[in-house]
Each structure stands twice: as structure tokens, then as C-alpha cells.
Amino acid sequence: MSEAADLGEWEFVGRRGTEPVKLVPGEVIAAVPAARTLAERSAEELRFDFLDDRGVLRMLRRRHHDEIEMFNAGFKIGVPLAIIGFGAAVYWGGVVQYWESSTARTAYAVVAAVVVLILLALFIRTAMAHWGDPVRQNLRARARRYRELAHLARREGADIPAHYPHYGPYPFAAGFHPEVDEAEFADGEGLS
């Protein structure tokens, strides 16, 4: 993770493009009985200690890195797909439909459709590779549960900033896969 050098000892970036955020110590969350109970239950369920500050910091930094990789993969294929698809439709509407030869119109439509479908298939394949990776799904499931813990503790009176840890609720965060080896995902800091 290249931006790790720019972060302070206990800082992470909660959402792509935002400022670094300081980690709320686990003892703040643990001070709320309901959050502590949920953290202990979640530790067994998701095989992760949500009150271990170093582990949580590493998880949040990995989650940010995961979000960047997903965005970049979608951007690299999604933008050309949108531009080519839009360009092909506009060119059809402005030029091709007025060609006299139906063979040329058909050939254009076939070539444009093939190119758009190939790009669409690449986009779907890339999205499925990122969303379907069970190691990344485990990371997202843990990040989602940590967010729930932090919000529960804040609602119960803990001194936690609003919207901490500053990323969304992950409505599509996949389930946890206990059979997956965590060593398959390195976070770029030499930690795996």
C-alpha cells in the first residue's frame, strides 16, 4: 500500500479519496457492554479479534486497499465500455442508419455489438473476480461487522465520531468463508 508511508501510526483511510482517520482504540468500544458482547460473539463467528487495535488497523488498511483495487479495475474497463458503447450508438444514430447498403449497416451493427459484448464480458469477469474472491469477502464481512460495532458503541454513548469508520454499510458484503486461508491476501505492508 503506497499511501501507508503517509499515514500516522494509528491512521487509516476509511473511504477512497478522503483524509486519514485516527483509529478509535478497542477499549473505547469495549467500554460499552453491548458492543463488547457483540465483539466477543463476532470474534468467534468471524475468527477476528475486533478489540485488538493492531489487527483492526491492519484490517481497515487492507479494506481501503481492496476498495482502491475494485475501483481501478472497474474504471479501466467500465470507462472504455461506456465510451465505445455510447460512441457506437451515436454513430449509428447519426451516420450508419442512413447508409444505402443494408449489408454495410448490418456489418457495422455486428462489429459494434461484438466489441461492446466483449468489453461487457471483461467488465463482468473483472467484477466477479473482485467481488467473488472469498478472501476479500472475508475482509469485507469483518469490516462490515467492525462498522456495526463502532456504530453500536457510539449509539450507546461511546466517544466515537459520527460515520466512523467512514465507509458505507456494505449492503453487498458477502458472507464469511471460514475455510479460506487468510495468507492469500497480502496488504502490501508485508502483512498477510
C-alpha positions in Angstrom: 0.0 0.0 0.0 1.8 3.1 -1.2 -0.1 5.6 1.0 0.8 3.6 4.2 4.0 5.7 4.5 1.9 8.9 4.5 -0.3 7.6 7.4 0.4 8.1 11.0 0.9 5.2 13.3 -2.8 4.7 14.1 -4.3 6.2 11.0 -6.2 4.6 8.1 -8.2 5.9 5.1 -11.8 4.9 5.5 -13.0 5.8 2.1 -11.2 6.3 -1.2 -10.2 9.9 -1.6 -10.8 11.0 2.0 -8.5 12.2 4.7 -6.8 9.8 7.1 -8.8 8.9 10.2 -7.4 8.0 13.6 -8.3 4.6 14.9 -10.7 4.6 17.8 -9.0 2.3 20.5 -10.7 -1.0 21.2 -11.0 -0.1 24.8 -13.5 2.7 23.9 -15.7 0.1 22.1 -15.2 -2.4 24.9 -16.3 0.1 27.5 -19.9 -0.3 26.1 -21.2 -3.7 27.4 -23.5 -4.3 24.4 -20.6 -3.6 22.0 -18.2 -5.8 24.0 -20.7 -8.7 23.9 -21.1 -8.3 20.1 -17.3 -8.1 19.7 -16.8 -11.3 21.6 -19.6 -13.1 19.7 -18.2 -11.7 16.4 -14.7 -12.8 17.2 -15.9 -16.4 17.3 -18.1 -16.1 14.3 -15.6 -14.2 12.0 -12.4 -15.5 13.6 -11.1 -12.0 14.2 -10.4 -10.0 17.4 -12.3 -6.8 17.0 -10.8 -5.3 20.1 -7.2 -5.8 19.0 -6.1 -2.3 17.8 -3.3 -3.5 15.6 -5.4 -6.2 14.0 -8.3 -3.8 13.4 -5.9 -1.2 11.9 -4.4 -3.8 9.5 -7.9 -4.9 8.5 -9.1 -1.3 7.8 -6.0 -0.6 5.8 -6.5 -3.8 3.8 -10.1 -2.9 3.2 -9.1 0.5 1.8 -6.6 -1.2 -0.5 -9.3 -3.6 -1.6 -11.7 -0.7 -2.4 -9.0 1.0 -4.4 -8.3 -2.1 -6.4 -12.0 -2.7 -7.1 -12.5 0.9 -8.3 -9.4 0.8 -10.5 -10.4 -2.5 -12.1 -13.9 -1.2 -12.8 -12.7 2.2 -14.1 -10.2 0.6 -16.5 -12.8 -1.4 -18.2 -16.0 0.5 -17.4 -14.9 3.8 -19.0 -13.9 2.3 -22.3 -17.1 0.3 -22.3 -19.2 3.4 -21.8 -17.3 5.5 -24.3 -17.3 2.8 -27.0 -20.9 1.8 -26.4 -22.1 5.5 -26.4 -20.0 6.3 -29.5 -21.3 3.3 -31.4 -24.9 4.2 -30.6 -24.4 7.9 -31.6 -22.6 6.9 -34.8 -25.4 4.6 -35.6 -28.0 7.3 -35.0 -26.2 10.0 -36.9 -24.5 8.1 -39.8 -24.9 4.4 -40.2 -28.7 4.2 -40.3 -28.6 6.4 -43.4 -26.2 4.2 -45.4 -27.8 2.9 -48.5 -26.3 -0.6 -48.2 -28.1 -2.8 -45.8 -25.1 -5.1 -45.8 -22.8 -2.3 -44.5 -25.3 -1.4 -41.8 -25.6 -5.0 -40.7 -21.8 -5.4 -40.7 -21.4 -2.3 -38.6 -24.1 -3.4 -36.2 -22.4 -6.8 -35.8 -18.9 -5.4 -35.3 -20.2 -2.8 -32.8 -22.2 -5.4 -30.9 -19.3 -7.8 -30.7 -16.9 -5.1 -29.4 -19.4 -3.9 -26.8 -20.2 -7.5 -25.7 -16.5 -8.4 -25.4 -15.9 -5.3 -23.2 -19.1 -6.1 -21.2 -17.9 -9.7 -20.7 -14.5 -8.4 -19.5 -16.2 -5.9 -17.1 -18.4 -8.7 -15.7 -15.4 -11.1 -15.4 -13.3 -8.4 -13.6 -16.2 -7.5 -11.2 -16.8 -11.2 -10.4 -13.1 -11.8 -9.7 -13.0 -8.9 -7.2 -16.5 -9.5 -5.6 -16.3 -13.3 -5.7 -12.9 -13.7 -4.1 -13.6 -15.4 -0.8 -10.5 -13.9 0.9 -11.7 -10.4 0.0 -15.3 -11.4 1.0 -14.0 -12.3 4.5 -12.2 -8.9 4.7 -15.4 -7.1 3.7 -17.5 -9.2 6.2 -15.1 -8.3 9.0 -15.0 -4.6 8.0 -18.8 -4.5 8.0 -19.0 -6.1 11.4 -16.4 -3.6 12.8 -18.6 -0.8 11.4 -21.6 -2.2 13.2 -19.6 -2.5 16.5 -18.5 1.1 16.2 -21.9 2.4 15.5 -23.4 0.4 18.3 -20.9 1.8 20.7 -21.5 5.3 19.5 -25.3 5.0 19.9 -24.7 3.7 23.5 -22.6 6.8 24.4 -19.0 6.0 23.5 -16.9 8.9 22.2 -16.8 7.8 18.6 -17.1 10.2 15.7 -20.2 10.1 13.5 -19.9 7.8 10.5 -16.7 6.2 11.9 -15.0 4.3 10.3 -16.1 6.5 7.4 -17.2 4.0 4.8 -20.6 2.7 3.8 -22.6 -0.2 5.3 -21.6 -2.6 2.5 -25.0 -3.8 1.6 -23.4 -6.4 -0.7 -20.7 -7.6 1.7 -20.6 -11.3 1.3 -20.8 -13.9 4.0 -17.8 -15.2 5.8 -15.9 -18.2 4.5 -14.2 -19.9 7.4 -12.4 -22.4 5.2 -10.4 -19.8 3.4 -6.7 -19.2 4.2 -6.1 -15.6 5.1 -2.5 -15.7 3.9 -3.7 -15.5 0.3 -4.3 -11.7 0.6 -1.2 -9.5 1.3 -1.8 -5.9 2.2 1.4 -4.5 0.7 2.9 -3.8 4.1 4.5 -7.2 4.4 1.5 -8.4 6.4 -0.7 -11.2 5.2 
